[in-house]
Amino acid sequence: MTIQLAYQQLLTQLYEVYENREAANIADMVIEHVTGQRKIDRILYKDIPVTTDQQAQIEKITDQLLQHRPIQYVLGEAWFMEMKLRVNESVLIPRPETEELVEWIITDIKKTGNKEICLLDIGTGSGCIPIAARKKIPELAVSAIDVSGEALQVAILNSIEQNVLVDFLHLNFLNEEEWNQLGKYDIIVSNPPYIMQREEDAMRDNVLKYEPQIALFVPDEDGLLFYKAIAKFAKAHLKTEGSVYAEINEALGKDVVNLFKENGFTEVILKKDMQGKDRMVKATRL
């Protein structure tokens, strides 16, 4: 079997559960992962043979994809800010909106000219935020916490493979008694759980069935659960003129802004993502 035929067969099967563009992107990822041949190579050299072992790998991957298992979990990797990171079902798949949040932080740090900054990431998951930040600005002192020991194992492995030093700590952020294990920071960043349970019906199967629920959902009666904790924590652990950066539920933008203002943050900015959705907040105590 040629590489082009293998690609076409895979694509035909993926059309059953994915939209055309997404199916094509996934098929490209699978073929490159299994054969090592990039899309351009496959187009230029359509008659490259696929081995029996490679065919078996493609079939195994296809079976998982047809069950809606995300391609990132199937391959065990995801791209984030030009880094290939390890991922599995114990961590969220890094998303473009989080890249936008990190770029915002990096841009602001560069504007100040002060690179000797302490940053804490709350709910680090794969470690994508602190690893990317320190890779862009090596002088940063970066710490990260997560309630999931399994997630921290993934984050530590990613930091090692990316040759980036991050101080990881296993900690339940919602337990205020554990806050005394943490210091003071110039920047506190978080992509916390913010999806309310009532929104579950509108979500895709590949998210609901495979991504960690603990990193996704908050109770319907308290959609601001983590932002309340972050604002309270920041009062004691944020340095003068420090800032909180957080991803948010687009439906709760004004509520998050008001929450930080009520907690003494004098400058609060609500920012839209590339899709025009209220997706992130910066809160500063001057």
N, C-alpha and C positions, 0 to 999 in steps of 0.2 A: 504494500500500500504506500502511496506517495503522501508527502506531508500535506499537499493541497487537498487531496481526497479525504484525509483524516480530518482536516479542518472543516470541510464542507459537511461531512457526516455529523460532526460534533455540533456545528451551527444549526443544522436542521433539527436536531433533538432539543437544543436549547430554546428554539423558537416556541416550543410547547409551553414554556413557563416564564420566558423573559421577553421584553420588548426588543425589537430588532436591533437597535443600537447597543443596548446593554448586552444582548446575546453575542453580538460581534466582538465587543470589548472583552467579554469573559472568554470567548473562544480563543482570542489572541493570547490572553494571559495563560490559558491552559497549554496551548501548543508551545509557547516559549518556555514555560516551566518544565514541560516534559522533554522537549527536544533540544532546547537551548537555541532554537532558531527564532530570530525576531521576525516581526511582521514583514519587514522589507525583504528579509532573506527568503521568506516563504513565497513572496510574490515573484521575486527574481528567479528563484530556483524551485519551481513547483514540483519537480520530479524527485526531490530529495526523498529517499526511502525512510519509512518509519519502521522501526524494529518491532518484533513480536512483543517484547517487554514494554516498549513504549505504547503500543496499541492497548495492552492490558492496563497500563496506568491511566490512559485516557478514558477507557471504559469505566474504571473504578471511580475516577473523578466525576465523570458524567452522571453516574448513578447518584452520587451525593448531591450534585447540583440540581438534579430533577426532583429531589426532596426538599428543595429551597434552602439547602445549607449554603451560607454565603461563601463565595469564591475565596475570600480572605482566610476563612477558617479551613476550607478544603486544602488550600495550598500552605497554610500556616504562616502567611506573611501578608503585610499590607504596606503601602507606600505612604509616607508622611513627610512633607517638606524635604523631598529628595533623599529620604532615608528608607531603606527596606527594614521594617520592624517585624519581629515575631509577634503573632497573635494566636489566641485560641479562645474557646468559649468562656474563659474566666475574665476576659477583658473586652471592652467595647472596641469595635472596629474604628480606628481613627478616621475622622471625616474632614472634608474641606473647610467647614465652618470653624473647626478647631484650629486649622492652619491660619485662618484669618485672625483669630484671637491671638495666637502667638506672634504673628506679624505685627499686630497692633502694639503688643508689649515691646517687641524688639525696636520698633520705630520710635516709641516713646523713650526708651532707654538711650538710644543713640542721640536723640534730641537734647537730652540733659548732659551728655558727655560723661556722665558718671557710670562707669562700668563695675565699680566695686559695690555691687548690690546683692542683697540677700533675698532670695525668692523661695516661696513655699507653694507647692502644688497640692491642693486638697482633693483626694480621690483620683490618684494618678493613673490607675488602670495600667495600660501598656507602657506608661512612662513617656509617652510621646511629647507632652508639653515640656517638662523639665529638660529632657534630653535635647530637644530641638533648640530650646532657649540657650542652653549652655554651649551647644555646638556653634550657634551663631555668635555668641558673646562668651568666650571661654573664661573671662574674668569673673563671671557670676558665681556666687555661692548658692547652690541649688539644693533644696530639700523637697521631699515628696512623701505623702502619707496615703495609706489606703487601708480600709477595713478588711480587705480580702488578702489572705496570705498567698493564695494561688495567683492573684493578679500581681502581687509584688515579685513573685518568682519570675514572671514574664518581664516585668519592668527592669529587674536587675540584670537579666540576661540581655535585654536590649541595650542597657547602658554599657555593659561589657563589650558587646559586639560593635557598638558605635564609639567605643573608647572615650566615654564621657563619664566623669565622676558626678554621681548624684547620691545624696544622703537619704536613703529610703528608711521609712519607719512604719511598722505595723501598728495602726492606731485607729480606734473607732472615734471619728470626729464628733459624732453626735453625743458622745459621753464627755461632758465638760470636765469631769475629773481627770481626764487624760490630757487636757490642754497644757498642764504644767510640764509635760515632757517637751514642749515646743518653746522656741525662743521668740525673738522679735525680727520682723521682716520689713523690707522696703516694698515688696510686692507680694501680694497673696493672690493666687490664681486658682480657679476651679471650673471644671465642667461637671457639675454635680448632677445627681438624679433630679429631673424636673418634669417628667411626663406624668400626668395624672392618670389614675387607673381608668377613668371614663374615656380616655383617648385611645384605649387599647384596640377598640374595634376598627379604628382607621389605620392601624399599622400593618405593615406587610409581614407575611409569615416568616420571611428570612430573618427579621428582627425579633419577632415574638418568640419563635421556637428556639433560637440559638444564642442570642446575645444575653448577657447576664441581667436578670431582672433587677437585682439589687443596685445596678448602676443606671437603671432606666427610670424606675417608677417611684413616685411619692403618693401618699394618700390623697384622695380627692378633697378631703376636708382641710388639707394643709399643703397646698402647692408650693408655698414659700418656705417649707421646712428647713432646707439647707441654707437658704439665703439669710434666714433669721439667725442661724447658728454662725454663719460666716461673719455677719455684721457684728454680732456680740463678741466673737473671738477677736475680730480686728480691733475693737476698742482697746484691748489690752496688749495685742501682739503686733500691731502695725506701727511702724516708726513714724515720726513726724513727717508730714508731707508724703506719706506712703499711699499706695493705691491698691484697691481690689479690682481684679478683672475676672469676669465670670460669664460663661454662656448661660442663656436663659431660655425658657419656654416663650415662644413668640407671643403667646396670648397673655403673658403676665409682665410684659415690659414695663408698663406704667406702675404696676404694683411693686416691682423690684426697685425701681427708681425711688418711689415714695418710701419704701422700707429703709433704704440706705440714708435718705435725707432725714428721716425720723431718728436715725441712730447717729446723727452728728456729722455725716459726710457733707461737706460744703459744696463739693463739685461732683455731680453725677451725670454721666454721659450715656445715653442710650444709642446704640449703633446698629445699623442694619447690615446684613450680610450681602453677598453678591446677588442673592435672589430677591433682595428688597424686603427681607423679613427682619423684624426686631429680634436680634439674636445674641447680643452681647452688651454688657454694661461695664463701665469703668467708674469707680467711686473713690474719691480722694478726700482725705482729711487734711486741710490746710492749716 
